[in-house]
Amino acid sequence: MNRAISLLALPFLVVVALLVIASLYIVDVREKALVLRFGEVVEVREEPGLGIKVPFLDNVVTYDARILGLPTSPMEVTPLDDRRLVVDAFARWQITDVVQFRRAVGSGGIEFAQRRLEPIVTNAIRQVLGSVPSTTVLSDDRTPLMNQIRDLARDDAKDLGVRVIDVRLTRTDLPEQNLTATYARMRAEREREAADEIARGGEAAQRVRAAADRTVVELTSEARKRAEVVRGEADAR
């Protein structure tokens, strides 16, 4: 009898255990979680720990709560003086409103958010760098420019439920064809300077040779004159 009851209770206990397991979820300290029921948000969990959901009805979606990085592709920008530059940048961002983030990116998650965030950052870079001359972009202190880019990108990214924390210009350089032309111009200038120096040196050497020849002629003439005088005096004696 007892054995029969035990055999009947075993499936029930298994079902209960499965229901308990299916109703529990864990939120990691590095994550934020949303509990979805038929696609609608029913609970937001931003604190780590154990949570409870309705088994087989609720779905838990987690997102990275840490600061994330976004490297941009190399882009050409045109500063105020129409001198084209190639720019690389690196942005750091973080999810701040997980519900708004879910509505903005849907099931695309972090990867889809990166694809939407990159044009926001690149547009901010083009707008800010296009308002200043290239000398400002190429200067050693670009902190004010990067802060302007960050603020502009932060305002445009609010609808994604994220916050742009920082934007850094990792490279600002001339395009390859401009570099080639610049190097050629610099080489031509150096060659012209070298030719000028050689010409000036030749002129100086010519003057020195002319002065030396004139000195030789004068000394020779003076020596001959003295020799004639001495010879004449000797003949007179």
Sine and cosine of phi, psi and omega as CSV:
sin_phi,cos_phi,sin_psi,cos_psi,sin_omega,cos_omega
0.00,0.00,-0.80,0.60,0.00,-1.00
-0.88,0.47,-0.60,0.80,0.00,-1.00
-0.92,0.40,-0.61,0.79,0.03,-1.00
-0.91,0.42,-0.65,0.76,0.02,-1.00
-0.90,0.44,-0.65,0.76,0.01,-1.00
-0.89,0.46,-0.66,0.75,0.01,-1.00
-0.91,0.41,-0.57,0.82,0.03,-1.00
-0.96,0.27,-0.55,0.84,-0.04,-1.00
-0.97,0.23,-0.40,0.91,-0.06,-1.00
-0.87,0.49,-0.76,0.65,0.06,-1.00
-0.86,0.50,-0.61,0.79,0.01,-1.00
-0.89,0.46,-0.68,0.73,0.01,-1.00
-0.91,0.42,-0.61,0.79,0.04,-1.00
-0.90,0.44,-0.68,0.73,0.02,-1.00
-0.89,0.45,-0.70,0.72,0.02,-1.00
-0.87,0.49,-0.68,0.73,0.00,-1.00
-0.89,0.46,-0.66,0.75,0.03,-1.00
-0.90,0.44,-0.63,0.78,0.03,-1.00
-0.91,0.42,-0.66,0.75,0.02,-1.00
-0.89,0.45,-0.71,0.70,0.01,-1.00
-0.89,0.45,-0.66,0.75,-0.03,-1.00
-0.94,0.34,-0.34,0.94,-0.04,-1.00
-1.00,-0.05,-0.10,1.00,-0.03,-1.00
-0.96,-0.29,0.54,-0.84,0.13,-0.99
-0.54,-0.84,0.37,-0.93,-0.06,-1.00
-0.87,-0.50,0.73,-0.68,0.07,-1.00
-0.97,-0.24,0.86,-0.51,0.01,-1.00
-0.96,0.28,0.40,-0.91,0.00,-1.00
-0.90,0.44,-0.34,0.94,-0.01,-1.00
-0.99,-0.11,0.19,0.98,-0.12,-0.99
-0.77,-0.64,0.32,-0.95,0.24,-0.97
-0.85,-0.53,0.59,-0.81,-0.11,-0.99
-0.80,-0.60,0.53,-0.85,0.13,-0.99
-0.85,-0.53,0.70,-0.71,0.12,-0.99
-0.98,-0.17,0.88,-0.48,-0.05,-1.00
-0.94,-0.33,0.67,-0.74,0.10,-1.00
-0.79,-0.61,0.92,-0.39,-0.09,-1.00
0.83,0.55,0.60,0.80,0.05,-1.00
1.00,0.08,-0.13,0.99,0.00,-1.00
-0.98,-0.20,0.60,-0.80,-0.01,-1.00
-0.97,0.26,0.83,-0.56,0.04,-1.00
-0.92,-0.39,-0.27,0.96,0.00,-1.00
-0.36,-0.93,0.59,-0.81,0.06,-1.00
-0.88,-0.48,0.80,-0.60,0.03,-1.00
-0.86,-0.51,0.93,-0.36,0.03,-1.00
-0.94,-0.35,-0.09,1.00,0.04,-1.00
-0.97,-0.22,0.62,-0.78,0.01,-1.00
-0.94,0.34,0.46,-0.89,0.04,-1.00
0.61,-0.79,-0.21,-0.98,-0.05,-1.00
-1.00,-0.07,0.69,-0.72,0.02,-1.00
-0.81,-0.59,0.28,-0.96,-0.01,-1.00
-0.84,-0.54,0.68,-0.74,0.03,-1.00
-0.70,-0.72,0.21,-0.98,0.03,-1.00
-0.98,0.18,0.86,-0.52,-0.05,-1.00
-0.87,0.49,0.67,-0.74,0.11,-0.99
0.92,0.39,-0.06,1.00,0.08,-1.00
-0.93,-0.36,-0.63,0.77,-0.04,-1.00
-1.00,-0.07,0.58,-0.82,0.05,-1.00
-0.82,-0.57,0.74,-0.67,-0.04,-1.00
-0.98,-0.20,0.81,-0.59,0.04,-1.00
-0.89,-0.46,0.78,-0.63,-0.01,-1.00
-0.92,-0.38,0.52,-0.85,0.05,-1.00
-0.76,-0.65,0.49,-0.87,0.00,-1.00
-0.93,0.36,0.82,-0.57,-0.02,-1.00
-1.00,-0.06,-0.04,1.00,-0.04,-1.00
-0.99,0.16,0.14,-0.99,0.08,-1.00
-0.97,0.23,0.79,-0.61,-0.09,-1.00
-0.94,-0.33,0.40,-0.92,-0.01,-1.00
-0.95,-0.30,0.52,-0.86,0.02,-1.00
-0.67,-0.74,0.99,-0.16,0.11,-0.99
-0.99,0.17,0.70,-0.71,0.01,-1.00
-1.00,-0.04,0.39,-0.92,0.08,-1.00
-0.96,0.27,0.48,-0.88,0.05,-1.00
-0.84,0.54,0.71,-0.71,-0.04,-1.00
-0.70,-0.71,0.46,-0.89,0.10,-1.00
-0.99,-0.12,0.75,-0.66,0.05,-1.00
-0.84,-0.54,0.41,-0.91,-0.01,-1.00
-0.87,-0.49,0.98,-0.21,0.03,-1.00
-0.91,0.42,-0.07,-1.00,-0.11,-0.99
-0.89,0.45,-0.48,0.88,-0.02,-1.00
-1.00,-0.06,0.28,0.96,0.07,-1.00
0.88,0.48,0.44,0.90,0.06,-1.00
-0.98,-0.19,0.94,-0.33,-0.12,-0.99
-0.93,0.38,0.61,-0.79,0.02,-1.00
-0.73,-0.69,0.48,-0.88,0.13,-0.99
-0.98,-0.20,0.78,-0.63,-0.12,-0.99
-0.79,-0.61,0.70,-0.71,0.20,-0.98
-0.90,-0.43,0.56,-0.83,0.01,-1.00
-0.63,-0.78,0.28,-0.96,0.04,-1.00
-0.66,-0.75,0.83,-0.55,-0.02,-1.00
-0.93,-0.36,0.53,-0.85,0.11,-0.99
-0.88,-0.48,0.72,-0.69,-0.09,-1.00
-0.58,-0.82,0.24,-0.97,-0.05,-1.00
-0.49,-0.87,0.57,-0.82,0.07,-1.00
-0.96,0.28,0.82,-0.57,0.01,-1.00
-0.94,-0.34,-0.60,0.80,0.03,-1.00
-0.86,-0.51,0.99,-0.14,-0.13,-0.99
-0.93,0.36,-0.50,0.87,0.03,-1.00
-0.93,0.36,-0.73,0.68,0.04,-1.00
-0.91,0.42,-0.59,0.80,0.05,-1.00
-0.87,0.49,-0.69,0.73,0.02,-1.00
-0.89,0.45,-0.66,0.75,0.00,-1.00
-0.92,0.38,-0.53,0.85,-0.07,-1.00
-0.98,0.20,-0.63,0.77,-0.12,-0.99
-0.96,-0.29,-0.18,0.98,-0.01,-1.00
0.88,0.47,-0.73,-0.69,-0.01,-1.00
-1.00,0.03,0.06,1.00,-0.03,-1.00
-0.94,0.35,-0.47,0.88,0.06,-1.00
0.93,0.37,-0.44,-0.90,-0.08,-1.00
-0.87,0.49,-0.68,0.74,-0.05,-1.00
-0.88,0.47,-0.69,0.73,0.02,-1.00
-0.92,0.38,-0.60,0.80,0.04,-1.00
-0.89,0.45,-0.63,0.78,0.04,-1.00
-0.87,0.49,-0.67,0.75,-0.01,-1.00
-0.92,0.40,-0.54,0.84,0.04,-1.00
-0.98,0.18,-0.48,0.88,-0.06,-1.00
-0.98,0.18,-0.52,0.85,-0.05,-1.00
-0.87,0.50,-0.74,0.67,0.04,-1.00
-0.90,0.45,-0.48,0.87,0.06,-1.00
-0.90,0.44,-0.70,0.71,0.00,-1.00
-0.93,0.37,-0.70,0.72,-0.02,-1.00
-0.91,0.42,-0.62,0.78,0.04,-1.00
-0.90,0.43,-0.63,0.78,0.05,-1.00
-0.90,0.43,-0.64,0.76,0.02,-1.00
-0.89,0.45,-0.73,0.68,-0.01,-1.00
-0.89,0.46,-0.65,0.76,-0.04,-1.00
-0.92,0.39,-0.71,0.71,-0.05,-1.00
-0.95,0.30,-0.74,0.67,-0.04,-1.00
-0.94,0.34,-0.40,0.92,0.05,-1.00
-0.97,0.26,-0.14,0.99,-0.04,-1.00
-0.98,-0.19,0.03,1.00,-0.03,-1.00
-0.76,-0.65,0.37,-0.93,0.05,-1.00
-0.95,0.31,0.30,-0.95,-0.05,-1.00
-0.91,0.42,-0.47,0.88,0.03,-1.00
-0.89,0.46,-0.57,0.83,0.05,-1.00
-0.94,0.34,-0.62,0.78,0.01,-1.00
-0.92,0.38,-0.61,0.80,-0.05,-1.00
-1.00,0.06,0.00,1.00,-0.02,-1.00
-0.95,0.32,0.25,-0.97,-0.01,-1.00
-0.95,0.31,-0.54,0.84,-0.03,-1.00
-0.98,-0.21,0.99,-0.12,0.02,-1.00
-0.95,-0.32,0.25,0.97,-0.05,-1.00
-0.86,0.52,-0.71,0.70,0.04,-1.00
-0.86,0.51,-0.64,0.77,0.03,-1.00
-0.90,0.44,-0.70,0.71,-0.02,-1.00
-0.91,0.41,-0.57,0.82,0.05,-1.00
-0.92,0.39,-0.62,0.78,0.06,-1.00
-0.90,0.44,-0.68,0.73,0.03,-1.00
-0.88,0.47,-0.70,0.72,0.01,-1.00
-0.87,0.50,-0.73,0.69,-0.04,-1.00
-0.90,0.44,-0.66,0.75,0.00,-1.00
-0.91,0.41,-0.71,0.71,0.03,-1.00
-0.91,0.41,-0.57,0.82,0.00,-1.00
-0.90,0.44,-0.67,0.75,0.02,-1.00
-0.91,0.42,-0.65,0.76,-0.04,-1.00
-0.96,0.27,-0.36,0.93,-0.07,-1.00
-1.00,-0.08,0.01,1.00,-0.04,-1.00
-0.88,0.48,-0.58,0.82,-0.03,-1.00
-0.91,0.41,-0.30,0.96,0.03,-1.00
-1.00,0.08,-0.11,0.99,-0.06,-1.00
0.97,0.23,0.39,0.92,-0.02,-1.00
-0.82,-0.57,0.26,-0.97,0.04,-1.00
-0.81,-0.59,0.84,-0.55,0.08,-1.00
-0.98,0.19,0.90,-0.43,-0.09,-1.00
-1.00,0.07,-0.63,0.77,-0.08,-1.00
-0.35,-0.94,0.51,-0.86,0.12,-0.99
-0.72,-0.69,0.80,-0.60,-0.02,-1.00
-0.86,-0.51,0.73,-0.68,0.10,-1.00
-1.00,0.10,0.95,-0.31,-0.06,-1.00
-1.00,0.09,-0.43,0.90,0.02,-1.00
-0.47,-0.88,0.74,-0.67,0.14,-0.99
-0.72,-0.69,0.91,-0.42,-0.13,-0.99
-0.53,-0.85,0.21,-0.98,0.07,-1.00
-0.98,0.20,0.51,-0.86,0.11,-0.99
-0.87,0.49,0.32,-0.95,-0.09,-1.00
-0.86,0.51,-0.68,0.73,-0.01,-1.00
-0.93,0.38,-0.56,0.83,0.05,-1.00
-0.93,0.36,-0.61,0.79,0.04,-1.00
-0.89,0.46,-0.67,0.74,0.02,-1.00
-0.88,0.47,-0.71,0.70,0.02,-1.00
-0.90,0.44,-0.64,0.77,0.01,-1.00
-0.90,0.43,-0.71,0.71,0.03,-1.00
-0.89,0.46,-0.65,0.76,0.02,-1.00
-0.89,0.45,-0.66,0.75,0.02,-1.00
-0.91,0.42,-0.67,0.74,0.02,-1.00
-0.90,0.44,-0.65,0.76,0.01,-1.00
-0.90,0.43,-0.67,0.75,0.02,-1.00
-0.89,0.45,-0.64,0.77,0.01,-1.00
-0.90,0.43,-0.67,0.74,0.01,-1.00
-0.91,0.41,-0.64,0.77,0.02,-1.00
-0.91,0.42,-0.64,0.77,0.03,-1.00
-0.91,0.41,-0.65,0.76,0.05,-1.00
-0.90,0.44,-0.65,0.76,0.03,-1.00
-0.90,0.44,-0.67,0.74,0.02,-1.00
-0.89,0.46,-0.64,0.77,0.04,-1.00
-0.89,0.45,-0.68,0.74,0.01,-1.00
-0.90,0.44,-0.67,0.74,0.02,-1.00
-0.89,0.46,-0.67,0.75,0.01,-1.00
-0.90,0.43,-0.69,0.73,0.02,-1.00
-0.90,0.43,-0.62,0.78,0.05,-1.00
-0.90,0.43,-0.64,0.77,0.04,-1.00
-0.89,0.45,-0.66,0.75,0.02,-1.00
-0.90,0.44,-0.68,0.73,0.01,-1.00
-0.90,0.44,-0.67,0.75,0.02,-1.00
-0.89,0.45,-0.63,0.78,0.02,-1.00
-0.90,0.44,-0.66,0.75,0.03,-1.00
-0.90,0.44,-0.64,0.77,0.01,-1.00
-0.90,0.43,-0.69,0.72,0.02,-1.00
-0.89,0.45,-0.66,0.75,0.01,-1.00
-0.89,0.45,-0.67,0.74,0.01,-1.00
-0.91,0.42,-0.64,0.77,0.01,-1.00
-0.91,0.42,-0.67,0.74,0.02,-1.00
-0.89,0.45,-0.66,0.75,0.00,-1.00
-0.91,0.42,-0.62,0.78,0.03,-1.00
-0.91,0.42,-0.65,0.76,0.03,-1.00
-0.88,0.48,-0.70,0.72,0.00,-1.00
-0.89,0.46,-0.70,0.72,-0.03,-1.00
-0.90,0.43,-0.70,0.71,-0.01,-1.00
-0.91,0.42,-0.65,0.76,0.01,-1.00
-0.89,0.45,-0.69,0.73,0.00,-1.00
-0.89,0.45,-0.67,0.74,0.00,-1.00
-0.91,0.41,-0.62,0.79,0.01,-1.00
-0.92,0.39,-0.65,0.76,0.01,-1.00
-0.91,0.42,-0.64,0.76,0.00,-1.00
-0.89,0.45,-0.66,0.75,0.01,-1.00
-0.92,0.40,-0.60,0.80,0.01,-1.00
-0.90,0.43,-0.65,0.76,0.03,-1.00
-0.90,0.44,-0.63,0.78,0.01,-1.00
-0.90,0.43,-0.71,0.70,-0.01,-1.00
-0.90,0.44,-0.64,0.77,0.01,-1.00
-0.91,0.41,-0.63,0.78,0.01,-1.00
-0.91,0.40,-0.66,0.75,0.03,-1.00
-0.90,0.44,-0.62,0.78,0.03,-1.00
-0.91,0.42,-0.67,0.74,0.03,-1.00
-0.89,0.46,-0.62,0.78,-0.01,-1.00
-0.90,0.44,-0.67,0.74,0.02,-1.00
-0.89,0.45,0.00,0.00,0.00,0.00
